[in-house]
Amino acid sequence: MTWAPILLASPSPSLRLLVLRDLLKRPNTDKEVRELESIHEKDPLIQSFIALQEPDGSFREGVGGGSHLGKLRMTAQALMGLGYLGIDPEHPVVKRGAEYIFKQQEGSWGLPYGGTLLDGGLQSYTMVPIQTALPLLGLAASGYATDPRAEQAYEWLLNEQLTDGGWPSGIRAGKYVFPAGYRRLAHSKWGCRTNTTAALAAFSHHPKHRTSEAAKRALDLLLGHETRQSHTLGFEVARTIGIEPLRGGFTYYKRYDVAQILDLCWRIGATLEDARVEANVKFVKGLQGPYGLWDYPAHPEATRWVTFDLLRSLSRLDKKGDWISLEPRTSFQPYPKRPRRY
C-alpha cells in the first residue's frame, strides 16, 4: 500500500480526509478524521471556489476562465467542486449557490440567448439536454439531488431520454439533430455522448435514479465507446477541483476519461462481469506507477487526486451483481467510412 503515505502527505486537508474515510475506512470518531474536519474548509482549493462567489449566490470566472459560459454554468461547476471536496450542503456558500441555480429554473433550465450556457450559435435549438443536466449535476453533486425542485429536473431529463437509452444533441426545427462524429454514441442513431454523459453524471448522484433502468441503459451505451487514452485519464477529476480550466458546451465531454467511466460504473452498478468494465480496469492498472500512483503529467499537482479517485473506484466495483449489458461489443468509429459508389 505504498500510495497511502504519499496521499496522506498531501498539503490538502480535504484529500487527506477523503483518503482516511473512503480508502482507509476510518470512522468519524477517529481523532485524525475529527481534526481534519475542523480545518478542511481552509483548503486552498476550497477557498479558491469560495472567493469567487458573488453577493447573489452566483460564481464568477476564476483562474483559467470559463470561456464566458455564463453565471449559471460557473455556479454549477463551483458546486460540483465544493461537493467533491466534501463541503456540507448546509454550508452558507453552497446553499446560496444552490438557491441561485434554483431561481433560474422552470422545471428545466432554458437556453440563454446567444448560447451563453453552451457554445455560441444555439439560438435555433429549442432543446439541448445538457442545458438542464449540468445545473442539475452541480446541485446533485453538492447534496441537493432529492430536493423537490431537483426532482422536477430529473423528470424533465427522463422525458427527453431516447428510447435506446441515450440523450440527443438536441432538437432544432422540431427534429433531432445528428451529433458530430466525435460525440456519437455507440449503437445509437441520435445519441450524443456529451449530453448522455452529463445526464448520467447527474443521475449517478441520486440515491434512487442512479440504479434505475434509465441510468443503466445510458451507461451501457457509454461503455460501448471503448476508447482508452492515457493522456485523458483523470481529466474530469482535475477539472472538477478547479485545476483544469472550464471550457466547452457540446465539447464539454469531448474527452473520454476512463477514470470518469469507472466512477459512473460503481455508482450505477456495472460490475467486473462486464468485459468492457474489466478491460477498463486492466487498462488503468497497467498505468499505475511503482509507488501506487497514477501520474497526471499535464498538471502534476492533480496526481494525488487522480490516484485517490481511481483507488476509490477500483475498491467499490463489484465482481458480481445484477448488471446486464444489452449492447454488442463492437469497435467504435467516430467517423465511419462511407462505402464507395463504384
C-alpha positions as CSV (number, residue, x, y, z in Angstrom):
1,M,0.0,0.0,0.0
2,T,2.7,2.4,-1.0
3,W,0.2,5.1,-2.1
4,A,-1.1,5.6,1.5
5,P,1.8,7.6,3.0
6,I,2.1,9.6,-0.2
7,L,-1.6,10.6,-0.3
8,L,-1.6,11.4,3.4
9,A,1.4,13.6,2.9
10,S,-0.7,15.9,0.7
11,P,-0.9,19.5,1.7
12,S,-4.6,19.4,1.1
13,P,-6.6,18.6,4.2
14,S,-9.6,17.7,2.0
15,L,-7.7,15.0,0.2
16,R,-6.3,13.6,3.5
17,L,-9.8,13.5,4.9
18,L,-11.2,11.7,1.9
19,V,-8.4,9.2,1.9
20,L,-8.9,8.4,5.6
21,R,-12.7,8.0,5.1
22,D,-13.1,6.4,1.7
23,L,-9.9,4.4,1.3
24,L,-8.7,3.6,4.8
25,K,-12.3,3.3,6.2
26,R,-11.5,5.4,9.4
27,P,-14.7,6.1,11.4
28,N,-16.0,9.6,12.0
29,T,-14.9,9.2,15.7
30,D,-11.3,8.8,14.6
31,K,-9.1,11.5,16.2
32,E,-7.3,12.4,12.9
33,V,-10.6,12.5,11.0
34,R,-12.1,14.9,13.5
35,E,-9.0,17.1,13.4
36,L,-9.2,17.3,9.6
37,E,-12.9,18.0,9.7
38,S,-12.1,21.1,11.7
39,I,-9.6,22.5,9.3
40,H,-10.5,21.1,5.8
41,E,-12.5,24.2,4.9
42,K,-9.2,26.1,4.9
43,D,-8.0,24.0,2.0
44,P,-6.7,26.4,-0.7
45,L,-8.8,24.6,-3.3
46,I,-12.0,25.2,-1.3
47,Q,-11.0,28.8,-0.6
48,S,-10.4,29.4,-4.3
49,F,-14.0,28.5,-5.0
50,I,-15.4,30.5,-2.1
51,A,-13.6,33.6,-3.1
52,L,-15.4,33.6,-6.5
53,Q,-18.9,33.8,-5.1
54,E,-20.9,36.9,-5.8
55,P,-23.5,38.5,-3.3
56,D,-26.4,37.0,-5.3
57,G,-25.0,33.5,-4.8
58,S,-23.6,33.0,-8.3
59,F,-19.9,32.4,-9.0
60,R,-17.7,34.3,-11.4
61,E,-14.9,33.0,-13.6
62,G,-11.7,32.1,-11.8
63,V,-8.2,31.3,-12.9
64,G,-8.2,29.7,-16.3
65,G,-11.6,31.4,-17.1
66,G,-14.8,29.8,-18.2
67,S,-14.9,31.0,-21.8
68,H,-17.7,33.4,-21.0
69,L,-20.1,30.5,-20.3
70,G,-22.4,32.5,-18.0
71,K,-23.1,32.7,-14.3
72,L,-25.4,29.7,-14.2
73,R,-22.7,27.4,-15.7
74,M,-20.0,28.8,-13.5
75,T,-22.1,28.3,-10.4
76,A,-22.9,24.7,-11.3
77,Q,-19.3,24.0,-11.8
78,A,-18.4,25.5,-8.4
79,L,-20.9,23.4,-6.7
80,M,-19.5,20.3,-8.4
81,G,-16.1,21.2,-7.0
82,L,-17.3,22.0,-3.5
83,G,-19.3,18.8,-3.3
84,Y,-16.4,16.7,-4.5
85,L,-14.2,18.4,-1.9
86,G,-16.6,17.4,0.9
87,I,-18.3,20.7,1.8
88,D,-21.6,20.1,3.5
89,P,-24.8,21.1,1.6
90,E,-25.8,23.2,4.6
91,H,-22.7,25.4,4.3
92,P,-23.8,29.0,3.5
93,V,-21.7,29.2,0.4
94,V,-23.3,26.0,-1.0
95,K,-26.8,27.0,0.0
96,R,-26.5,30.4,-1.7
97,G,-25.1,28.8,-4.8
98,A,-27.9,26.2,-4.9
99,E,-30.6,28.8,-4.4
100,Y,-29.2,30.9,-7.3
101,I,-29.4,27.9,-9.6
102,F,-33.0,27.1,-8.4
103,K,-34.1,30.6,-9.1
104,Q,-33.2,30.3,-12.7
105,Q,-35.3,27.0,-13.0
106,E,-38.6,26.5,-14.7
107,G,-38.7,22.7,-14.3
108,S,-35.7,22.6,-16.6
109,W,-33.2,25.3,-17.3
110,G,-33.6,27.2,-20.6
111,L,-31.1,28.0,-23.3
112,P,-29.9,31.6,-22.7
113,Y,-29.9,34.0,-25.6
114,G,-26.7,33.7,-27.5
115,G,-25.9,30.2,-26.1
116,T,-24.1,31.5,-23.1
117,L,-24.7,28.3,-21.2
118,L,-23.3,26.3,-24.1
119,D,-21.3,27.2,-27.2
120,G,-22.3,30.2,-29.4
121,G,-24.9,30.0,-32.2
122,L,-27.5,27.9,-30.4
123,Q,-30.5,30.2,-30.9
124,S,-32.1,27.8,-33.3
125,Y,-32.2,25.0,-30.8
126,T,-35.3,24.5,-28.8
127,M,-33.9,21.8,-26.5
128,V,-30.5,20.6,-25.5
129,P,-30.4,18.1,-22.6
130,I,-27.1,19.5,-21.2
131,Q,-28.9,22.8,-20.6
132,T,-30.5,21.1,-17.6
133,A,-28.1,18.2,-17.0
134,L,-25.1,20.4,-15.9
135,P,-27.0,22.7,-13.5
136,L,-28.6,19.6,-12.1
137,L,-25.2,17.9,-11.7
138,G,-24.0,20.8,-9.7
139,L,-26.9,20.6,-7.4
140,A,-26.8,16.8,-7.1
141,A,-23.0,16.7,-6.5
142,S,-23.3,19.2,-3.7
143,G,-26.1,17.4,-1.9
144,Y,-29.4,18.7,-3.4
145,A,-30.3,15.7,-5.6
146,T,-33.5,14.9,-3.6
147,D,-34.7,18.5,-3.3
148,P,-38.2,18.6,-4.9
149,R,-37.1,21.2,-7.4
150,A,-34.2,19.0,-8.5
151,E,-36.6,16.1,-8.8
152,Q,-38.5,18.1,-11.4
153,A,-35.4,18.4,-13.4
154,Y,-34.8,14.7,-13.2
155,E,-38.3,14.1,-14.6
156,W,-37.6,16.5,-17.4
157,L,-34.4,14.6,-18.4
158,L,-36.3,11.3,-18.2
159,N,-38.9,12.7,-20.6
160,E,-36.2,13.7,-23.1
161,Q,-34.3,10.4,-23.0
162,L,-34.3,8.5,-26.2
163,T,-35.9,5.0,-26.3
164,D,-32.4,3.4,-26.8
165,G,-31.2,4.9,-23.5
166,G,-29.1,7.9,-24.6
167,W,-29.8,11.6,-24.8
168,P,-29.7,13.5,-28.1
169,S,-27.7,16.6,-29.1
170,G,-31.0,18.5,-29.1
171,I,-34.0,19.5,-31.1
172,R,-33.9,22.0,-33.9
173,A,-36.9,22.9,-36.1
174,G,-38.8,20.1,-34.4
175,K,-36.3,17.4,-35.3
176,Y,-33.5,15.7,-33.5
177,V,-30.0,16.9,-34.5
178,F,-27.3,14.4,-35.5
179,P,-24.3,14.6,-33.2
180,A,-20.9,15.4,-34.6
181,G,-18.7,12.3,-35.1
182,Y,-16.6,12.8,-32.0
183,R,-19.8,12.9,-29.9
184,R,-21.5,10.0,-31.5
185,L,-22.9,7.5,-29.0
186,A,-22.1,3.9,-29.9
187,H,-25.2,1.9,-31.1
188,S,-27.5,4.9,-31.0
189,K,-28.8,6.8,-34.1
190,W,-29.4,10.2,-32.3
191,G,-27.5,9.7,-29.1
192,C,-24.9,12.3,-28.1
193,R,-22.0,11.3,-25.8
194,T,-21.7,14.8,-24.2
195,N,-25.4,15.1,-23.4
196,T,-25.7,11.5,-22.3
197,T,-22.6,11.7,-20.0
198,A,-23.9,14.9,-18.4
199,A,-27.3,13.5,-17.8
200,L,-25.9,10.2,-16.5
201,A,-23.5,12.1,-14.2
202,A,-26.4,13.9,-12.6
203,F,-28.3,10.6,-12.2
204,S,-25.3,9.0,-10.6
205,H,-25.6,11.2,-7.5
206,H,-29.3,10.5,-6.9
207,P,-30.0,7.7,-4.3
208,K,-32.7,6.1,-6.4
209,H,-32.2,7.3,-10.0
210,R,-28.5,6.1,-10.0
211,T,-29.6,2.5,-10.1
212,S,-32.6,2.9,-12.3
213,E,-33.1,1.2,-15.7
214,A,-32.7,4.6,-17.3
215,A,-29.3,5.1,-15.8
216,K,-28.2,1.5,-16.6
217,R,-29.2,1.8,-20.2
218,A,-27.3,5.1,-20.6
219,L,-24.2,3.6,-19.0
220,D,-24.4,0.6,-21.2
221,L,-24.3,2.8,-24.3
222,L,-21.3,4.8,-22.9
223,L,-19.4,1.7,-22.2
224,G,-19.8,0.8,-25.9
225,H,-17.5,3.7,-26.8
226,E,-14.4,1.6,-25.9
227,T,-11.8,4.3,-26.2
228,R,-8.8,4.2,-23.8
229,Q,-6.3,7.0,-23.8
230,S,-3.7,7.5,-21.0
231,H,-3.5,11.3,-21.5
232,T,-7.1,11.9,-20.7
233,L,-7.1,9.6,-17.6
234,G,-8.3,11.7,-14.6
235,F,-9.1,14.8,-16.6
236,E,-12.6,15.1,-15.1
237,V,-11.3,15.0,-11.5
238,A,-8.7,17.7,-12.3
239,R,-11.4,19.9,-13.8
240,T,-13.9,19.3,-11.0
241,I,-11.5,20.5,-8.3
242,G,-10.5,23.5,-10.4
243,I,-7.1,22.5,-11.7
244,E,-8.1,22.1,-15.3
245,P,-9.9,25.2,-16.8
246,L,-13.6,25.1,-17.5
247,R,-14.4,25.2,-21.2
248,G,-16.9,23.9,-23.8
249,G,-20.5,23.3,-24.4
250,F,-21.1,20.4,-26.8
251,T,-17.4,19.8,-26.4
252,Y,-17.6,19.6,-22.6
253,Y,-17.2,15.8,-22.6
254,K,-15.2,15.6,-25.7
255,R,-12.5,13.6,-23.9
256,Y,-13.4,10.1,-23.0
257,D,-12.0,9.7,-19.5
258,V,-11.8,6.1,-18.3
259,A,-11.5,7.3,-14.7
260,Q,-14.9,9.1,-15.0
261,I,-16.4,6.0,-16.6
262,L,-15.2,3.8,-13.7
263,D,-16.7,6.3,-11.2
264,L,-20.0,6.0,-13.0
265,C,-19.7,2.2,-13.1
266,W,-19.5,1.8,-9.3
267,R,-22.2,4.4,-8.6
268,I,-24.7,2.9,-11.1
269,G,-23.9,-0.8,-10.5
270,A,-21.9,-2.1,-13.5
271,T,-19.7,-5.0,-12.4
272,L,-16.5,-6.7,-13.4
273,E,-18.6,-9.4,-15.1
274,D,-18.9,-6.9,-18.0
275,A,-15.9,-7.5,-20.2
276,R,-15.8,-3.8,-21.1
277,V,-15.5,-2.8,-17.4
278,E,-12.9,-5.5,-16.8
279,A,-10.9,-4.1,-19.8
280,N,-11.1,-0.6,-18.4
281,V,-9.8,-1.8,-15.0
282,K,-7.0,-3.7,-16.7
283,F,-6.1,-0.6,-18.7
284,V,-6.0,1.6,-15.6
285,K,-4.0,-0.9,-13.5
286,G,-1.4,-1.1,-16.3
287,L,-0.8,2.7,-15.9
288,Q,-0.2,2.6,-12.2
289,G,3.3,3.7,-11.2
290,P,5.7,1.9,-9.0
291,Y,4.6,3.9,-5.9
292,G,1.0,3.1,-6.5
293,L,0.2,6.5,-8.1
294,W,-1.3,7.5,-11.5
295,D,0.6,10.4,-12.9
296,Y,-1.3,13.4,-14.4
297,P,1.5,15.0,-16.5
298,A,-0.5,18.0,-17.7
299,H,-0.8,19.2,-14.0
300,P,1.3,17.1,-11.6
301,E,-0.5,18.8,-8.7
302,A,-3.5,16.7,-9.6
303,T,-1.7,13.4,-9.5
304,R,-2.7,12.6,-5.9
305,W,-6.3,13.5,-6.6
306,V,-6.5,11.3,-9.7
307,T,-4.9,8.5,-7.7
308,F,-7.5,8.8,-4.9
309,D,-10.3,8.8,-7.4
310,L,-9.1,5.7,-9.2
311,L,-8.4,3.8,-6.0
312,R,-11.9,4.6,-4.7
313,S,-13.5,3.4,-7.9
314,L,-11.4,0.2,-8.0
315,S,-12.3,-0.6,-4.4
316,R,-16.0,-0.1,-4.9
317,L,-16.5,-2.0,-8.2
318,D,-18.3,-5.3,-7.5
319,K,-17.2,-8.5,-9.1
320,K,-20.8,-9.8,-9.5
321,G,-24.2,-8.3,-9.4
322,D,-27.5,-7.8,-11.3
323,W,-25.8,-5.7,-14.1
324,I,-26.8,-6.9,-17.5
325,S,-25.4,-5.5,-20.8
326,L,-27.7,-5.4,-23.8
327,E,-25.1,-3.9,-26.2
328,P,-22.9,-5.9,-28.6
329,R,-19.2,-5.4,-28.3
330,T,-18.1,-3.7,-31.5
331,S,-15.2,-1.4,-32.4
332,F,-16.3,2.3,-32.3
333,Q,-15.6,4.7,-35.2
334,P,-16.4,8.3,-34.7
335,Y,-16.5,8.9,-38.4
336,P,-17.3,5.6,-40.2
337,K,-16.0,5.3,-43.7
338,R,-18.8,5.5,-46.3
339,P,-18.9,2.8,-48.9
340,R,-17.7,3.8,-52.4
341,R,-20.3,4.1,-55.1
342,Y,-18.1,2.4,-57.6
